[in-house]
Amino acid sequence: MSLYLDLSALQSVPVANLNRDDLGSPKQVRYGNAPRIRVSSQSWKRVIRDGVETDLGEKAVRTRMVPVKVRQKLEDAGWPKPLAEFAGEQVVASVGKKGIGTEKEGHTSVLLFVPAAAIEDLAAVCSDHRAALEKGQTAKKPGRLLPAERIEDILKQRTSSISLLGRMLAEVPGANVDGAAQVAHAFTTHAAEPQRDYFTAVDDWTGETETGSGHLDTAEFSAGVFYRYATVNVTDLIKNLEGDAKTARTVLQSFAEHFLFSLPQAKRTSTAPHTLPDLAYLAVREHRPISLAAAFETPVTADGRGGFSPASRTALASYATQINRLTGQRRRRFHGHTTIAPDEQLAGIGDAHDSFDQLTQAAVDSALPAPGQPA
C-alpha cells in the first residue's frame, strides 16, 4: 500500500502573466462550462525543482547540450577543438542499441535529465580513452569508441530531484525514473479571461518639442484566485532514493515548502505578482491521493465583500467535508490547514496551524516520523 502527501492551496494572484501560450496570452481552460485562467504544471514544477535543488545542494540539468558541454570541458583541458567535438559526439553515440542522435550544433535529439556533475564524469571517460578517439577521428566509420556501460551508468545517475520528479530516457536502458511527485495545472476558482494592456515607452533622448512615444504595443495579463494541487507518493520516493528514509524526509519537507512559496517567474519585472497562498490544506493518505479541484467545477462567485478569496476558501472546506463523508475518513493519517483568516470557520479540513512551517512539519512528521518519533 502506498502513502501520499496531498497538498492543496488557494492563491490570489493580481495582474500577471505567469504562463503564456504560443501567442503570448495567459493560458486558459474551460471547466464547469466557464473560462478559467490556467498555469501549467510544467511551469510551476520548474520553480519548485529549482528551490528543492538549492536546498539540497544537488543540481540536475534538463538539456540537449551534453555533447557540447563535454566538448567545452575537454577544450578547457587543452584538447584540440575537432577532437573534443568528436569526443562529445561519441559520448551519446556509444549508449543503448542505436545511441542518442544529435542534431545541428551538436545538440541531442532528446532532452537528457542528468546531475550537473555528470559532465565532468563523461569528460573523464573521454580522457581515459583519448588514444582510441584520436585514432577513430580519422576513420570513415569509427563505430563506438567509448565503453557503453560506463557512460550509461553516468547517465543513469540520480539526484534527489530526479528521484522526486522522474525522468524519461528510453534511449538508455534502465534510465527511466517514475517520478514520486505529481503536480496539477493550477486554474482560477472562478470564471476569468485574459485582459489587454496597451502600453508605451518614452524615448528619453527625443527633443523637447517632440511628442509621442518611442515604442507602443499591447500585452495580455490576467488576475484571479487559483486552486493549486500536488501530491507526492512517499512510498515511491523512498524507493527511488534506494530506501533512504532520512533523505526522503528532507526532500518531502523541501517540496512542501517550495510548493507553497514558489511562483513562476514569467513577466515578473513588469508585474511583481509575489503573493502567497491564502489557504493551505495538507493531508497524508494511504491507498490513493485525492484532489479537491472539483470543489470549483461550479465557478465561485464573489461574496458580499466583493472578492473571490473568502468564497473560494469556504467552497474548498465545504467540498472537503463532503469528500470526508463519502470516504468515511478512512486511510487518512493526517489533515490540517493554515489560513490568512484564522477567524473563519473552516470545518472539514483538519486542525488549524498558525504557519506554513508548522503545517508542513506536522504533515511530514505524520508521513515520515523522524528517528525517535512514534510511527
C-alpha positions in Angstrom: 0.0 0.0 0.0 1.3 3.4 -1.0 1.4 6.5 1.2 0.7 10.0 -0.2 1.2 13.6 0.9 -1.6 15.7 -0.7 -1.0 19.5 -1.0 -3.8 21.9 -1.9 -3.6 25.7 -1.9 -5.6 28.7 -2.8 -3.6 31.7 -4.0 -4.8 35.1 -5.1 -2.6 36.5 -8.0 -3.0 40.1 -9.1 -2.1 41.5 -12.6 0.3 38.9 -14.1 1.0 36.6 -17.0 2.6 33.6 -15.1 2.4 31.2 -18.0 1.9 32.2 -21.7 0.7 30.3 -24.7 2.3 30.4 -28.2 0.7 33.8 -28.8 1.8 35.3 -25.5 -1.6 35.2 -23.9 -2.2 33.7 -20.4 -3.1 30.0 -20.8 -6.7 29.1 -20.4 -9.0 26.1 -19.8 -12.8 25.7 -19.9 -14.0 24.0 -16.7 -17.6 23.8 -15.4 -18.7 25.5 -18.7 -16.8 28.6 -17.7 -13.5 30.1 -18.9 -10.6 29.9 -16.4 -7.0 31.2 -16.4 -4.6 28.3 -16.2 -0.9 27.9 -15.2 0.6 24.7 -16.5 2.1 22.1 -14.1 5.4 22.3 -16.0 5.7 26.0 -15.3 5.2 25.7 -11.5 7.1 22.4 -11.3 10.2 24.1 -12.7 10.4 26.7 -10.0 9.7 24.1 -7.3 12.5 21.9 -8.6 15.0 24.9 -8.6 14.1 25.5 -5.0 14.5 21.9 -3.9 17.8 21.6 -5.7 19.1 24.7 -4.0 18.0 23.4 -0.6 19.8 20.1 -1.1 22.8 21.4 -3.0 22.3 18.9 -5.8 21.9 20.5 -9.2 20.4 18.5 -12.0 20.0 19.8 -15.6 17.5 19.0 -18.3 19.3 19.7 -21.5 20.1 18.8 -25.1 23.7 20.2 -24.7 25.5 17.3 -23.1 27.8 16.7 -26.2 28.5 20.5 -26.3 29.3 20.7 -22.6 31.6 17.7 -22.8 33.4 19.3 -25.7 33.8 22.6 -23.8 35.1 20.7 -20.8 37.7 18.9 -22.9 38.7 22.1 -24.7 39.3 23.7 -21.3 41.6 20.8 -20.6 43.7 21.6 -23.7 42.1 19.3 -26.3 42.0 20.4 -29.9 38.5 21.6 -30.8 37.9 19.0 -33.6 38.9 16.1 -31.2 36.9 17.5 -28.4 33.8 17.8 -30.6 34.3 14.3 -31.9 34.5 13.0 -28.3 31.3 14.8 -27.3 29.5 13.1 -30.2 30.9 9.7 -29.2 29.6 10.1 -25.6 26.0 10.0 -26.8 26.6 7.7 -29.8 28.0 5.0 -27.6 24.9 4.2 -25.5 21.9 1.9 -26.0 21.2 -0.1 -29.1 21.4 2.9 -31.5 22.9 5.6 -29.4 21.3 9.0 -28.9 21.0 11.0 -32.1 22.4 14.5 -32.5 21.2 17.5 -34.5 22.7 20.8 -35.5 25.3 22.4 -33.3 25.9 19.1 -31.5 22.6 19.1 -29.6 21.0 15.7 -28.8 17.7 14.9 -30.4 16.1 14.4 -27.0 16.3 16.2 -23.7 18.5 14.5 -21.1 17.9 15.0 -17.4 21.2 14.3 -15.5 23.1 15.5 -12.5 25.2 18.6 -13.3 28.3 16.6 -12.2 27.8 14.1 -15.0 29.6 16.3 -17.5 32.8 16.1 -15.6 32.4 12.3 -15.3 31.8 11.9 -19.0 34.8 14.1 -19.8 36.9 11.8 -17.6 35.7 8.8 -19.7 36.9 10.5 -22.8 40.3 11.3 -21.3 40.7 7.7 -20.3 40.1 6.7 -24.0 41.8 9.6 -25.8 44.0 7.3 -27.8 41.0 5.4 -29.3 39.3 8.7 -30.0 42.3 10.1 -31.8 42.5 7.0 -33.9 38.8 6.9 -34.7 38.6 10.5 -35.5 40.1 9.9 -39.0 38.2 6.7 -39.7 35.3 6.7 -42.2 33.2 4.6 -39.9 34.6 4.9 -36.4 31.9 2.9 -34.7 31.5 3.2 -30.9 34.8 4.1 -29.3 33.7 4.6 -25.6 32.6 2.0 -23.1 28.8 2.0 -23.3 28.3 0.5 -19.8 30.3 3.2 -18.1 28.6 6.0 -19.9 25.2 4.6 -19.3 26.0 4.3 -15.6 26.8 8.0 -15.6 23.6 9.0 -17.5 21.5 6.8 -15.1 22.8 8.6 -12.0 20.1 10.4 -10.0 19.9 13.4 -7.8 17.1 13.8 -5.2 15.1 16.0 -7.6 15.3 13.3 -10.3 14.0 10.8 -7.8 11.3 13.2 -6.9 10.1 14.4 -10.3 11.1 11.5 -12.5 12.9 11.1 -15.9 12.0 9.7 -19.3 15.0 8.5 -21.3 14.1 5.5 -23.4 17.4 5.6 -25.3 19.4 4.5 -22.2 18.3 1.1 -20.7 17.3 1.5 -17.1 17.5 5.3 -17.1 13.8 5.9 -16.8 12.6 7.0 -13.3 8.9 7.1 -12.4 8.5 10.4 -10.5 7.1 10.3 -7.0 5.6 13.8 -7.3 2.6 14.7 -9.4 1.7 18.4 -10.0 -1.6 19.6 -11.4 -2.3 22.5 -13.6 -3.5 25.5 -11.5 -6.7 27.2 -12.5 -8.9 30.0 -11.3 -11.7 29.0 -8.9 -14.0 31.5 -10.8 -14.6 32.5 -14.3 -11.8 34.6 -15.7 -10.4 35.7 -19.1 -7.3 37.5 -20.3 -7.3 41.3 -20.5 -5.3 43.5 -22.8 -2.9 46.2 -21.7 -1.9 49.0 -24.1 1.4 50.4 -23.1 4.0 52.9 -24.4 7.7 53.5 -23.7 9.2 57.0 -23.8 12.4 57.8 -25.7 14.5 59.7 -23.2 16.6 61.5 -25.8 13.9 63.0 -28.1 13.8 66.7 -28.4 11.8 68.9 -26.0 9.3 69.8 -28.7 8.8 66.2 -29.9 5.8 64.3 -28.6 4.8 60.7 -28.8 6.4 57.5 -27.6 9.5 55.6 -28.7 7.5 52.3 -28.6 4.0 51.2 -28.2 2.4 47.7 -28.0 -0.3 45.6 -26.3 0.2 42.7 -23.9 -2.2 40.4 -22.2 -2.5 39.7 -18.5 -4.9 38.1 -16.0 -5.8 38.1 -12.4 -7.6 35.6 -10.1 -7.7 33.2 -7.3 -6.0 29.9 -8.3 -6.6 26.4 -6.9 -3.2 24.5 -6.8 -2.7 20.8 -6.1 0.2 18.4 -6.0 0.8 15.0 -4.4 3.9 13.0 -3.5 3.9 9.2 -3.4 6.0 8.9 -0.3 6.5 5.2 -0.8 7.8 5.7 -4.3 10.1 8.5 -3.1 11.8 6.2 -0.6 12.1 3.5 -3.3 13.6 5.9 -5.8 16.1 7.0 -3.1 17.0 3.4 -2.5 15.4 3.1 0.9 16.9 6.3 2.4 14.0 7.5 4.5 16.1 10.3 6.1 16.8 11.9 2.7 13.2 11.3 1.7 12.0 13.2 4.7 14.3 16.1 3.8 13.1 16.1 0.2 9.5 15.9 1.2 9.8 18.9 3.6 11.6 20.9 0.9 9.0 20.0 -1.8 6.1 21.0 0.5 7.8 24.3 1.4 8.5 25.3 -2.2 5.1 24.2 -3.4 3.7 26.9 -1.1 6.3 29.6 -1.5 7.2 29.3 -5.2 5.8 31.3 -8.1 6.5 31.1 -11.9 8.8 33.9 -12.9 7.3 35.0 -16.3 6.9 38.8 -16.6 8.0 39.3 -13.0 9.8 42.5 -13.7 6.7 44.2 -15.1 4.1 42.7 -12.8 5.8 41.6 -9.5 2.9 39.3 -8.5 4.7 37.9 -5.4 1.7 36.7 -3.3 1.4 33.7 -1.0 -1.5 31.3 -0.7 -4.4 32.4 1.4 -5.1 28.8 2.4 -3.0 25.7 2.5 -4.5 22.3 3.2 -2.3 19.2 3.6 -3.3 15.6 4.1 -1.4 12.3 4.4 -3.4 9.4 2.9 -3.0 5.7 2.4 -4.2 3.9 -0.7 -4.6 6.8 -3.1 -4.4 10.7 -3.4 -7.4 13.0 -3.5 -7.5 16.3 -5.4 -10.1 18.9 -4.3 -10.3 20.5 -7.8 -13.9 19.5 -8.2 -14.8 21.9 -5.4 -14.6 24.6 -8.2 -16.4 22.8 -11.1 -19.2 25.3 -10.3 -17.4 28.6 -10.6 -17.1 30.6 -7.4 -19.0 33.9 -7.4 -17.9 37.0 -5.4 -19.3 37.2 -1.9 -20.7 40.2 -0.1 -17.3 41.6 0.5 -16.6 41.7 -3.2 -13.8 39.2 -3.7 -13.3 35.6 -4.6 -10.8 34.5 -1.9 -13.2 34.1 1.0 -15.8 32.3 -1.1 -13.1 30.0 -2.5 -11.9 29.1 1.0 -15.5 28.3 2.0 -16.1 26.2 -1.1 -12.9 24.2 -0.6 -13.8 23.4 3.1 -17.4 22.5 2.2 -16.3 20.1 -0.6 -13.6 18.5 1.7 -16.3 17.9 4.3 -18.4 16.0 1.8 -15.4 14.1 0.5 -14.6 13.1 4.0 -18.2 11.9 4.5 -18.0 9.8 1.3 -14.7 8.2 2.2 -15.6 7.7 5.9 -12.3 9.5 6.7 -10.6 6.1 6.1 -7.0 5.7 5.3 -6.1 9.3 6.3 -3.3 9.6 8.8 -3.3 13.4 9.0 -5.0 16.5 7.7 -4.7 20.2 8.7 -4.7 23.7 7.3 -3.4 27.2 7.8 -5.2 30.3 6.5 -4.9 34.1 6.2 -8.2 34.4 8.0 -8.0 32.3 11.2 -11.4 33.6 12.5 -13.2 31.9 9.6 -15.0 28.7 10.5 -13.5 26.2 8.1 -14.7 22.8 9.2 -13.7 19.7 7.3 -10.0 20.5 6.7 -8.5 19.3 9.9 -6.8 21.2 12.7 -5.7 24.8 12.1 -2.0 25.6 12.3 -0.5 29.1 12.8 2.0 29.0 9.9 3.1 27.2 6.8 6.1 25.8 8.6 4.0 24.3 11.4 1.6 22.8 8.9 4.3 21.2 6.7 6.3 19.9 9.6 3.2 18.2 11.1 2.3 16.6 7.7 5.9 15.4 7.1 6.1 14.1 10.7 3.0 12.1 10.0 4.2 10.7 6.7 7.8 10.0 7.8 8.3 10.2 11.5 11.8 11.4 12.5 14.0 8.9 14.4 12.7 8.6 17.9 9.2 9.7 17.0 6.3 7.2 17.2 5.3 5.8 13.8 
